[in-house]
Amino acid sequence: MRKSQEIDRAIAILQKKGDKLSNVQIEILKNRRNEVWAFEHYIKNSSNTCLLYTSPSPRDYAAS
């Protein structure tokens, strides 16, 4: 599990992006949700939506 400080940093970066997918990722991170929850909440009840969620890594953001 990621440290709270890492999650907060990832949330700050996603907030700067401000797009719809980033907002979904923010919700998942803030509430410490997992991939199963994301699938149940966003995909299972949707017929034509494709959402790929990967856990953001601070190393990924540092490299960009």
N, C-alpha and C positions, 0 to 999 in steps of 0.2 A: 504494500500500500504506500502511496506517495505521502510525503510529509505535507502538512498543512501549508507551509510556506511555499512549496513547489506548486501546489494547487492554486493558491492565491496569485502567484506570478502568472500561471497559465490563464487564469480568469482575467487578469488585467490585460494581457495581450489580446485575448479574444474580444474583450470589450472595445478595444481600439478598432478592431476589424468592423464590428457592428452589423455584420450580415446575419441573415436568418439562421444559417447553420451554426455560426459562432454562438448565437444566442441560445440555441438548443444545447450546445456543448457546455455553455456556462451553467444552464439549469442543471444539467447532469452533474457537473463538477461541484457546484455549490451544495447540492443535496447529497453528495457522495453516493450517487447512483452507480450501478454497474451495467454491463452490456445486456444482461438479461432484462433488467428494468427498461432500458432504452428500447429493446426489441418489443417488449410487451406494450409499452406506452406509445411508441411512434410507428411501429411497423405492423404489428399483428392485426390491428383493426383498419389498416389502410390497404386499398386494393392496388393503387398505382404508384405508391411512393417508395423510393429507394433511399435509405439512410445508412450510410456507413459511419460507424463510430469507432474511432480508435483513441485510446487513452493518450492525451498529449504528453509529450516528454519535454521537460525544460531544455534538454540538450538539443531537441529539434528546433526550439525557438531560438536558442543561442546561436545555432548555425545559420539562421536566416537573417 
